[in-house]
């Protein structure tokens, strides 16, 4: 029997029992989707966490909880741990082990979007020496004077603000502390950094000081304060030497955000290792389910193949028909499952991004492609098992009544 004829008969068999075919394909698709989605969540969460902390080599701040510091400075959540003096920032900036030091001041917001007081030095921050600047203005310009603001990409898309727009900031991260008296004008919009700072509004640190003349930013009898300092060391050895010099400091602390963030999310059980293990379990389960589903689906069509045997079809042809039925079902199920799995992961990424300020994302990789491919192969093996049964069963296959 020719391949075209064999293929046509296989497809006709699949169409002849739509409910059975649909059930087999649905089981394969859902199994594939579960495995793909779990893998993407594991990889996407890790990537989002890495992207969020990557620009921050060392953070210097007042003494306090390192977890609260990372949540506040890196993820723009929680309250600041406190403030250090401007001269402390100057000391970090002048340290020979530090290539770049950027001051940050927090404490205000606009409709839930955090206000970040800083200086133009932040435009020099890069994730790697050869990488482009971390912050890139794609519309307008960076602030140059007082009462000017630059919006993060997500702030610009969600808040309704645009170039030339004016808004009033409020005390506190929730805005419950009342509005300040002077408005800010939007002068620039940033390219997305795929992280929490997409929700930020950048203003001059002098604006934060002016708005808090009678509050915590004005510390130690009029000395202007800094919430945290982003420090980029000249080398790895310089980084650890710099951090060690603050271990016994009674007022200040140094934190490596990457290490702290990984410990933080490991504690609450959402680490990458847990999701990776779940992905492996899901893949193994999916392979088993796909193989069994297609074996039983193929075995249920023995009556049709028995009729073909009576009409003179050879055992080899019947085996090929059985195998093609399983292969077609596995292929369709794997493709649908890959599509559903990625769509589900993207929906979960959006939820996680809104809830945790991490922006997970998972580019397509060979590992992801291996899941539907493996399930397709497993399903094809299920069809091959039925084919082997047809090939060697002999001519005594009875008709089902």
C-alpha positions as CSV (number, residue, x, y, z in Angstrom):
1,X,0.0,0.0,0.0
2,X,1.4,3.4,-1.0
3,X,2.3,6.0,1.6
4,X,-0.3,8.5,0.3
5,X,-3.0,5.9,0.5
6,X,-1.9,4.8,4.0
7,X,-1.8,8.4,5.2
8,X,-5.3,9.0,3.8
9,X,-6.7,6.0,5.5
10,X,-5.1,7.0,8.8
11,X,-6.7,10.5,8.6
12,X,-10.0,9.0,7.7
13,X,-9.9,6.7,10.7
14,X,-9.2,9.7,12.9
15,X,-12.1,11.6,11.5
16,X,-14.4,8.7,11.8
17,X,-14.3,8.8,15.6
18,X,-14.1,12.6,16.4
19,X,-14.8,12.3,20.1
20,X,-12.1,9.6,20.6
21,X,-9.6,11.6,18.5
22,X,-10.4,14.8,20.3
23,X,-10.0,13.1,23.7
24,X,-6.6,11.7,22.8
25,X,-5.3,15.0,21.3
26,X,-6.7,17.0,24.3
27,X,-4.8,14.7,26.8
28,X,-1.6,15.2,24.8
29,X,-2.1,19.0,24.4
30,X,-2.8,19.5,28.1
31,X,0.1,17.4,29.2
32,X,2.4,19.3,26.8
33,X,1.0,22.6,28.0
34,X,1.6,21.7,31.6
35,X,5.2,20.8,31.0
36,X,5.9,23.9,28.8
37,X,4.2,26.3,31.2
38,X,6.1,24.9,34.2
39,X,9.4,25.1,32.5
40,X,8.7,28.7,31.3
41,X,7.7,29.8,34.8
42,X,10.9,28.4,36.2
43,X,13.1,30.0,33.6
44,X,11.0,33.2,33.3
45,X,11.0,33.8,37.0
46,X,14.8,33.3,37.2
47,X,15.3,35.6,34.2
48,X,13.1,38.3,35.7
49,X,14.9,38.1,39.0
50,X,18.2,38.3,37.3
51,X,17.2,41.3,35.2
52,X,15.8,43.1,38.2
53,X,19.0,42.9,40.3
54,X,21.6,42.9,37.5
55,X,22.2,46.7,37.4
56,X,22.8,46.8,41.2
57,X,26.2,45.5,42.2
58,X,26.3,46.9,45.7
59,X,23.8,48.9,47.7
60,X,24.9,51.0,50.6
61,X,22.3,52.3,53.2
62,X,21.6,52.8,56.8
63,X,21.7,49.8,59.1
64,X,18.6,47.7,58.9
65,X,17.1,44.6,57.3
66,X,18.9,43.7,54.0
67,X,15.7,42.2,52.7
68,X,13.8,45.4,53.3
69,X,16.6,47.3,51.6
70,X,16.5,45.1,48.5
71,X,12.7,45.3,48.4
72,X,12.8,49.0,48.6
73,X,15.8,49.9,46.4
74,X,15.7,47.1,43.8
75,X,12.0,46.3,43.6
76,X,10.6,49.6,44.7
77,X,8.4,48.0,47.4
78,X,8.3,48.4,51.2
79,X,9.5,51.4,53.2
80,X,13.1,52.7,53.2
81,X,15.3,51.4,56.0
82,X,16.4,54.9,56.8
83,X,18.8,57.6,55.5
84,X,22.5,58.3,55.5
85,X,24.2,61.7,55.3
86,X,25.2,63.3,52.0
87,X,28.8,63.3,53.2
88,X,28.5,59.5,53.6
89,X,27.5,59.3,49.9
90,X,30.5,61.6,49.1
91,X,32.8,59.2,50.9
92,X,31.5,56.2,48.9
93,X,31.8,58.2,45.6
94,X,35.4,59.2,46.4
95,X,36.4,55.6,47.4
96,X,39.2,54.4,45.1
97,X,37.5,50.9,44.9
98,X,34.3,52.4,43.5
99,X,34.0,53.4,39.9
100,X,30.5,54.9,40.1
101,X,28.2,55.8,43.0
102,X,24.7,57.0,42.5
103,X,22.5,58.5,45.2
104,X,18.8,57.5,45.5
105,X,16.1,59.1,47.7
106,X,12.7,57.6,48.2
107,X,9.6,58.4,50.2
108,X,7.1,60.0,47.7
109,X,4.8,58.7,45.0
110,X,2.2,59.5,42.4
111,X,-0.9,57.3,42.4
112,X,1.2,54.4,43.6
113,X,4.1,55.0,41.2
114,X,7.3,55.5,43.3
115,X,9.2,58.7,43.0
116,X,13.0,58.2,42.7
117,X,15.2,61.2,43.5
118,X,18.6,60.9,42.0
119,X,21.2,62.7,39.8
120,X,22.3,62.5,36.2
121,X,24.9,60.0,37.3
122,X,22.4,57.3,37.1
123,X,22.5,57.5,33.3
124,X,26.0,56.1,33.4
125,X,24.8,52.8,35.0
126,X,25.3,49.7,32.8
127,X,24.6,46.0,33.4
128,X,28.0,45.2,31.9
129,X,30.9,47.3,30.6
130,X,30.0,46.7,27.0
131,X,26.3,47.0,27.5
132,X,24.3,50.1,26.6
133,X,23.2,52.4,29.4
134,X,20.6,50.9,31.7
135,X,18.3,53.9,31.4
136,X,17.7,55.3,28.0
137,X,15.5,58.2,27.2
138,X,13.5,57.4,24.0
139,X,11.2,60.4,24.1
140,X,12.0,63.9,25.3
141,X,15.0,64.4,27.5
142,X,16.4,63.7,31.0
143,X,15.5,66.2,33.7
144,X,17.8,69.2,33.9
145,X,16.3,71.4,36.7
146,X,13.9,71.5,39.5
147,X,10.3,70.2,39.1
148,X,11.1,68.2,36.0
149,X,10.3,64.4,35.8
150,X,11.2,61.4,33.6
151,X,8.8,58.5,33.4
152,X,9.5,54.8,33.4
153,X,8.0,52.9,30.4
154,X,5.2,51.3,32.4
155,X,4.4,54.6,34.2
156,X,4.1,56.3,30.9
157,X,1.7,53.6,29.5
158,X,-0.5,53.2,32.5
159,X,-0.6,56.6,34.3
160,X,-2.0,58.7,31.4
161,X,1.0,61.2,31.8
162,X,2.8,62.3,28.7
163,X,5.5,64.8,27.7
164,X,4.4,68.2,29.0
165,X,2.0,66.8,31.5
166,X,2.0,68.1,35.1
167,X,1.3,66.2,38.2
168,X,1.5,66.5,42.0
169,X,3.5,64.0,44.1
170,X,2.4,62.8,47.5
171,X,4.0,61.9,50.8
172,X,4.6,58.1,51.2
173,X,4.4,55.2,48.8
174,X,0.6,55.0,48.9
175,X,-0.1,58.7,48.6
176,X,-1.9,58.8,52.0
177,X,0.3,61.5,53.3
178,X,-1.1,64.3,51.3
179,X,0.1,66.1,48.2
180,X,3.0,68.4,47.9
181,X,2.4,72.0,46.9
182,X,4.5,72.3,43.7
183,X,3.7,70.2,40.5
184,X,6.3,68.4,38.4
185,X,6.4,68.6,34.6
186,X,7.1,65.5,32.5
187,X,10.1,66.1,30.2
188,X,11.1,62.5,29.2
189,X,10.1,58.9,28.9
190,X,12.5,55.9,29.3
191,X,12.8,52.7,27.3
192,X,11.6,49.7,29.2
193,X,14.2,48.1,31.4
194,X,12.0,45.0,31.9
195,X,12.1,45.4,35.7
196,X,10.6,47.3,38.6
197,X,12.1,50.7,37.5
198,X,9.6,50.7,34.6
199,X,7.1,51.9,37.3
200,X,9.3,54.7,38.6
201,X,9.2,58.4,38.1
202,X,12.7,60.0,38.2
203,X,13.2,63.5,39.6
204,X,16.1,65.6,40.9
205,X,17.2,64.6,44.4
206,X,17.0,68.3,45.2
207,X,13.3,68.1,44.6
208,X,13.0,65.4,47.3
209,X,15.0,67.4,49.7
210,X,12.9,70.5,49.1
211,X,9.7,68.6,49.6
212,X,11.0,67.1,52.9
213,X,12.5,70.1,54.6
214,X,10.7,69.2,57.8
215,X,10.8,65.4,57.4
216,X,13.2,62.6,57.5
217,X,15.3,63.5,54.5
218,X,16.6,66.5,56.3
219,X,18.6,64.6,58.9
220,X,21.2,65.5,61.5
221,X,20.4,69.2,62.0
222,X,19.9,70.1,58.3
223,X,22.2,67.7,56.6
224,X,20.6,66.4,53.5
225,X,20.0,62.6,53.4
226,X,20.2,59.8,50.9
227,X,18.1,56.7,51.2
228,X,20.5,54.4,49.5
229,X,23.7,54.5,47.3
230,X,24.2,52.3,44.2
231,X,27.9,51.5,44.0
232,X,29.7,50.0,41.1
233,X,33.1,48.6,42.0
234,X,36.2,48.6,39.8
235,X,36.6,44.8,40.2
236,X,35.3,41.8,42.1
237,X,38.1,41.9,44.6
238,X,37.4,45.6,45.2
239,X,33.7,44.8,45.7
240,X,34.4,42.4,48.6
241,X,37.1,44.6,50.0
242,X,34.7,47.6,50.0
243,X,31.9,45.5,51.6
244,X,34.2,44.2,54.3
245,X,35.2,47.7,55.3
246,X,31.6,48.3,56.4
247,X,31.0,45.1,58.3
248,X,31.7,46.8,61.7
249,X,30.2,50.2,60.8
250,X,27.5,51.1,63.4
251,X,25.4,53.3,61.0
252,X,25.8,51.8,57.5
253,X,25.6,48.5,55.7
254,X,26.5,47.1,52.3
255,X,24.4,44.6,50.5
256,X,24.9,42.5,47.4
257,X,21.3,42.5,46.0
258,X,21.8,39.4,43.8
259,X,22.7,37.3,46.8
260,X,20.0,38.8,49.1
261,X,17.3,38.5,46.5
262,X,18.0,34.8,45.8
263,X,18.0,34.1,49.6
264,X,14.8,36.0,50.0
265,X,12.8,34.1,47.3
266,X,14.3,30.8,48.4
267,X,12.9,31.4,51.9
268,X,9.4,31.9,50.7
269,X,9.5,28.8,48.5
270,X,9.4,30.4,45.1
271,X,13.0,29.7,44.1
272,X,14.0,28.6,40.6
273,X,15.1,25.2,42.0
274,X,11.6,24.3,43.1
275,X,10.0,25.3,39.8
276,X,12.7,23.5,37.8
277,X,12.0,20.3,39.8
278,X,8.3,20.7,39.1
279,X,9.1,21.2,35.4
280,X,11.0,17.9,35.3
281,X,8.2,16.1,37.0
282,X,5.7,17.6,34.6
283,X,7.7,16.6,31.5
284,X,8.1,12.9,32.8
285,X,4.3,12.8,33.6
286,X,3.5,14.2,30.2
287,X,5.6,11.7,28.3
288,X,3.9,8.9,30.1
289,X,0.4,10.2,29.6
290,X,1.1,10.9,25.9
291,X,2.4,7.4,25.3
292,X,-0.5,5.7,27.1
293,X,-3.2,7.9,25.5
294,X,-2.1,7.2,22.0
295,X,-1.6,3.5,22.7
296,X,-5.2,3.1,23.9
297,X,-6.5,5.4,21.2
298,X,-4.8,3.2,18.6
299,X,-5.9,0.0,20.2
300,X,-9.5,1.1,20.2
301,X,-9.5,1.2,16.3
302,X,-8.8,-2.5,15.9
303,X,-12.2,-3.0,14.3
304,X,-11.4,-0.7,11.4
305,X,-8.1,-2.4,10.8
306,X,-9.7,-5.8,11.1
307,X,-12.0,-4.9,8.2
308,X,-9.0,-3.8,6.1
309,X,-7.3,-7.1,6.9
310,X,-10.4,-9.0,5.6
311,X,-10.3,-6.8,2.4
312,X,-6.7,-8.0,1.9
313,X,-4.5,-5.4,3.5
314,X,-1.1,-6.7,4.5
315,X,0.0,-6.6,8.1
316,X,2.8,-4.2,7.2
317,X,0.3,-1.7,5.8
318,X,-2.0,-2.1,8.9
319,X,1.0,-1.4,11.1
320,X,1.8,1.7,9.1
321,X,-1.8,2.9,9.4
322,X,-1.7,2.4,13.2
323,X,1.6,4.2,13.6
324,X,0.5,7.2,11.4
325,X,-2.7,7.5,13.5
326,X,-0.7,7.9,16.6
327,X,1.9,10.1,15.0
328,X,-0.7,12.5,13.6
329,X,-2.5,12.8,16.9
330,X,0.8,13.3,18.8
331,X,1.9,16.0,16.3
332,X,-1.4,18.0,16.6
333,X,-1.5,17.6,20.4
334,X,2.1,18.7,20.8
335,X,1.7,21.8,18.7
336,X,-1.5,22.9,20.5
337,X,0.1,22.1,23.8
338,X,3.1,24.3,23.1
339,X,0.8,27.2,22.1
340,X,-1.3,26.8,25.2
341,X,1.7,26.4,27.5
342,X,3.4,29.6,26.3
343,X,0.1,31.5,26.3
344,X,-0.5,30.4,29.9
345,X,3.0,31.3,30.9
346,X,2.7,34.8,29.4
347,X,-0.5,35.3,31.4
348,X,1.2,34.2,34.6
349,X,4.1,36.5,33.8
350,X,1.8,39.4,33.7
351,X,0.2,38.5,37.0
352,X,3.6,38.0,38.6
353,X,4.8,41.3,37.2
354,X,1.9,43.2,38.7
355,X,2.1,41.4,42.1
356,X,5.8,41.2,42.8
357,X,7.4,44.0,40.6
358,X,9.5,41.2,38.9
359,X,9.0,41.1,35.1
360,X,9.5,37.4,34.1
361,X,10.1,36.6,30.5
362,X,11.3,33.5,28.7
363,X,12.7,33.7,25.2
364,X,12.2,30.6,23.1
365,X,15.0,28.1,23.6
366,X,15.9,24.6,22.4
367,X,15.0,23.3,25.8
368,X,11.4,24.5,25.3
369,X,11.3,23.0,21.8
370,X,12.5,19.7,23.3
371,X,9.3,19.3,25.3
372,X,6.7,19.1,22.5
373,X,9.3,17.2,20.4
374,X,9.8,14.6,23.2
375,X,6.0,14.3,23.7
376,X,5.6,13.9,20.0
377,X,8.2,11.1,20.0
378,X,6.5,9.5,23.0
379,X,3.2,9.6,21.3
380,X,4.6,8.2,18.2
381,X,6.1,5.3,20.3
382,X,2.6,4.7,21.6
383,X,1.4,4.4,18.0
384,X,4.4,2.2,17.2
385,X,3.4,-0.2,20.0
386,X,0.0,-0.6,18.4
387,X,1.6,-1.0,15.0
388,X,3.9,-3.8,16.3
389,X,0.8,-5.5,17.6
390,X,-0.9,-5.3,14.2
391,X,2.2,-6.4,12.4
392,X,2.7,-9.6,14.4
393,X,-0.8,-10.5,15.4
394,X,-1.4,-12.6,12.4
395,X,-4.5,-13.2,10.4
396,X,-6.7,-14.4,13.2
397,X,-7.8,-10.9,14.4
398,X,-11.5,-11.3,15.0
399,X,-14.1,-8.6,14.3
400,X,-15.5,-6.9,17.4
401,X,-19.3,-7.1,17.7
